[in-house]
Structure formats: C-alpha cells, structure tokens
Amino acid sequence: MRLAGSYAVSGTVRNCDDGSVELVAEGDADEVSAFVAAVSGRLGSYIDSMSSTDAPASGRFHGFRITD
C-alpha cells in the first residue's frame, strides 16, 4: 500500500483467505511495471510465487486502497 504512493497507479490490494495476496494495479504500463518491480524488490523474501494478467484498465479505481 505504501509503495503505491510513489507511483502513478491506482487499484487495490487484499489478503485472501488462502494466504495469498491479490494486487490490482492500473496505470501507464511502464509505471505499473515499475511498481510491481518495487513490490517484488521490497517484499520478495515473503513472496513464494507471482502471476500476472494484463488487461485494459477498467477505470473504476481512484487512488490505491486496501480492500477486504
């Protein structure tokens, strides 16, 4: 969540019941890539695996927040 403030991204992050974390980020492709790289760099020791899906931005996010 805190890292998102340093990048021009919007979206959500949430802890899932299975122990995984879901991160949805929208923005310029380069900015999203830089944000994901920063998350991986900062939290990599806690990450067992990552997967990503590219899709057109929905435009439904305004800012970045934690959801349930």
N, C-alpha and C positions, 0 to 999 in steps of 0.2 A: 504494500500500500504506500509506504513512504517513498519508495523508489519512483513510483508513478508521477509524483510531483515534480520530478526532474526531467520529465519527458512530455512531449505534446501528444499524450494518449488519453483516451477515455475508456471506461469499461468497469469490470468488476473482478473481484477475487473472492473465493469462498472455500471453506473447508468442507469436504464431502464426508459422508458417513463412513466410507470405506478407508478413510485416512489419506486420501489423495487431496490435492488442491486443484481447483479449476480457476484458471485465469482467462478472462476475455479482455482483449485489448484492441481498440480501434484507433486508427490514425494513419498518417503517412507511412508507407511501407518501410522506409528507412528508419523512421522514428520508432515504430513498433519493433523492428528487428533489434535496434539498439537497446530498447527497454528490456526485451526478452534476454538479450545477452547480459545485461546488467543484473537481472534477476538470477540468471544462471551463475554468473560470477560471484554474486554476493551470497547466494543460498545453495550453491552447488553441493556442498557437503551434506545437505538434507534431502537432495533430490536423487531418487533411485532411477527414474526414467522420465522422459518428457516426450510428448507427442504434440503436434500442432496441426491445425487445419486453417488454410487460407480461404477466406470468403469475402465477398463485398461487404463493406461497412453497413450496418443496419441503421446507423444514425440515431438509435434510441438511447445512447449513453451520453450523459452530460457530466463531465468530470469522472473521477475514479472513486469507487467506494467498495466497502466490504459488504457482502450480502450473506444471507443465511442459506 
